[in-house]
Amino acid sequence: MVRIINLLVDQLQPHLVNSQVVLLLDIARSHVTDEVSTVATDRQIWLVFIPTRMTSLLQPLDIGVFNMSRFRFQHAYDHLRSILPGGQVSDEQWLRSLVRTNHEIM
């Protein structure tokens, strides 16, 4: 999580003019550590924790869109495996399938 916070800030830094980064997190153990808190404070990131069982209320896209997307991506991958010799899906085939499936979803 510390590495992710550092990567996030490094990528956003050029675009952060008079802005505050707020990172929404669930309460997974890897998110709630002294080290994560210290790095976030040092990098001027505000951490906001989503309480357990509140995802459907606070993150409706996670329930309504992303769950459907995950299902559709899994279905696309399974389909590719069923039609390819030996069920081997290359990175390029999978990426093309992801793009096509995402386009269909959106």
C-alpha positions in Angstrom: 0.0 0.0 0.0 2.9 2.3 0.7 4.3 1.7 -2.7 0.9 2.4 -4.3 0.5 5.7 -2.4 4.0 6.8 -3.5 3.3 5.9 -7.1 0.0 7.7 -7.0 1.5 10.9 -5.6 4.4 10.8 -8.0 2.1 10.5 -11.0 -0.3 13.2 -9.8 2.3 15.6 -8.5 2.5 17.6 -11.8 -1.3 18.1 -11.8 -1.7 19.0 -8.2 -2.0 22.8 -8.2 -4.0 24.0 -5.2 -5.5 20.5 -4.9 -5.9 18.0 -2.1 -5.7 14.2 -2.8 -8.2 12.2 -0.9 -7.9 8.4 -1.0 -10.9 6.3 -0.2 -10.0 2.9 1.2 -11.8 0.0 2.7 -10.5 -1.3 6.1 -8.4 -4.1 4.7 -5.5 -4.8 7.1 -2.9 -3.6 4.5 -4.7 -0.2 4.4 -4.9 0.4 8.1 -1.2 0.4 9.3 1.0 3.0 11.0 3.3 2.9 8.0 0.5 3.7 5.5 -0.7 6.5 7.8 2.8 8.0 8.1 3.5 7.9 4.4 0.1 9.3 3.6 0.6 12.2 6.0 4.2 12.8 4.7 2.8 12.9 1.1 -0.1 15.1 2.1 -2.8 12.5 1.3 -6.0 12.4 3.2 -7.1 8.8 3.9 -10.8 8.2 4.2 -11.9 4.8 5.3 -15.1 3.2 4.1 -16.8 1.3 7.0 -17.6 -2.4 6.6 -20.9 -3.2 4.8 -21.2 0.4 3.5 -19.9 -0.2 -0.1 -23.4 -0.4 -1.6 -24.4 2.9 0.0 -21.1 4.8 -0.5 -19.8 3.3 -3.7 -22.9 2.5 -5.9 -20.7 2.1 -9.0 -18.8 -0.7 -7.3 -22.0 -2.7 -7.0 -23.9 -1.6 -10.1 -21.2 -1.3 -12.7 -18.0 -2.9 -11.6 -19.6 -6.2 -10.5 -21.3 -6.5 -13.9 -18.0 -5.6 -15.6 -16.1 -8.3 -13.7 -18.7 -10.8 -14.7 -18.5 -9.8 -18.4 -14.7 -9.8 -18.4 -14.6 -13.3 -16.9 -17.2 -14.5 -19.4 -15.1 -13.1 -22.3 -11.9 -14.7 -20.9 -13.7 -18.1 -20.6 -15.0 -17.8 -24.1 -11.5 -17.1 -25.4 -10.1 -20.1 -23.6 -12.8 -22.3 -25.1 -12.1 -21.4 -28.7 -8.3 -21.1 -28.6 -6.0 -24.2 -29.1 -5.0 -25.5 -25.7 -7.0 -22.8 -24.0 -4.0 -20.5 -24.1 -4.9 -16.8 -24.2 -2.0 -14.4 -25.1 -1.7 -11.0 -23.5 -2.5 -9.3 -26.8 -5.7 -11.5 -27.2 -6.8 -10.8 -23.7 -6.1 -7.0 -24.0 -8.1 -6.9 -27.3 -11.0 -8.8 -25.6 -10.9 -6.4 -22.6 -11.1 -3.4 -24.8 -14.0 -4.9 -26.9 -15.9 -6.0 -23.8 -15.4 -2.6 -22.1 -16.6 -0.9 -25.2 -19.8 -3.1 -25.2 -20.4 -2.3 -21.5 -20.0 1.4 -21.9 
